[in-house]
């Protein structure tokens, strides 16, 4: 039976069912999570989630019941287990689950100054847990550091995914009881929310929404910051928040480090690297893996957490990754919509189209097709029409893209396509900024 905690003068219970309440671990909109002690038939500590007083509406109870059913379906070393469920003396449903004495995954990685490889290894295990949930038809929908706790067992970090309160079951009857609560609402945490979650209703959400959230988490583990800052999102109006999540492309991780100044040096040190080496390692593959996970169009995203983890493993093993630079991803997605003959025809016409665009009014008046690019590569060696430019050059090289019909870029790193045609000046500058050695050939009109 529930009774007030002695000496506290509050309505917090001492007992809920067979569980003695020790302290509050956290509170959400619909429930409270207590640290509790079970004394029979076994002695152990559990995390006890209980519906709050006054929150026992039909919608809340349906979602709470769904969470308990979801946890009962999952059985994986990286997912907190459910032990028991019941109803308290005052009529509030509860369920007891594994108590994870851990800290958020980002905090653990930073406090222990884990290397990029160790962070990726830990992250890949989280991907495996999410993949298990997907195999059981469950989408978490709220993956973020506070819901991925890491504890140390036998000297090794062990991640646990918790809080399936926003989870959605695919092809399961329990969806019917909870689906109506999502109408007209944004479900999830904005900083980690997929573009499809930022739409109204969330009825088309599938496993790829978790892949996006994992991409945000990976971005944060690699750089120490989010693709879009909390201040930027929390300060935005509702519709602006939706627009940012659904339309704004995040900067590449290596580029984001360039914009962080002193904070970037601290982030590099926390990963046992200097800033130049961290940027180099991100630019040579990890950038593209992160951006593929964060692609707005979910048909071009990694389709499963396993695909994401597998590409990370290929990167660690020095093998060719499937993630491609943005320019290539766009070209590939565009060309696959056409049959081979049509694609070949479009490619053949591309140089002519470039020439036509160059003669538009914008090109003659310094518009989008005629912008001067100052190239002063900080960490890369760049060959422009055979002339070497690199670190230490006193004057930047100025390239007038309006004067050329085509920009052909050849990159020395295998993660880049050896020949990218019809790049914009912004794309060229972005490649140079990463410290990748490249060769540029500019063809006059």
Secondary structure, DSSP 8 states (H G I E B T S, - for coil): ---B-TTT-SS-BSEETTEEEEEEEEE-SSEEEEEEEE-SSS-EEEEEEEE-TT---HHHHHHHHHHHHHHHH---TTB--EEEEEE-TTS-EEEEEE----EEHHHHHHHTT--HHHHHHHHHHHHHHHHHHHHTTEE-S---GGGEEEEEETTEEEEEE---TT-EETT-TTHHHHGGGGTT---S-GGG--TTTTSSS-TT--THHHHHHHHHHHHHHHHSS-SS-HHHHHTS-HHHHHHHHHH-----HHHHHHTSTHHHHHHHHHTTS-HHHHHHHIIIIIHHHHHHHT-SSTTSS-SSHHHHHHHHHHHHTT---S---HHHHHHHHHHTTS-HHHHHHHHHHHHHHHHHHHTSHHHHTT-TT--EEEE--SS--EEETTEEE-TT-SS-EEEEGGGEEEEEEEESSTTS-S-B-S--HHHHHHHHHTT--EEEEEEE-
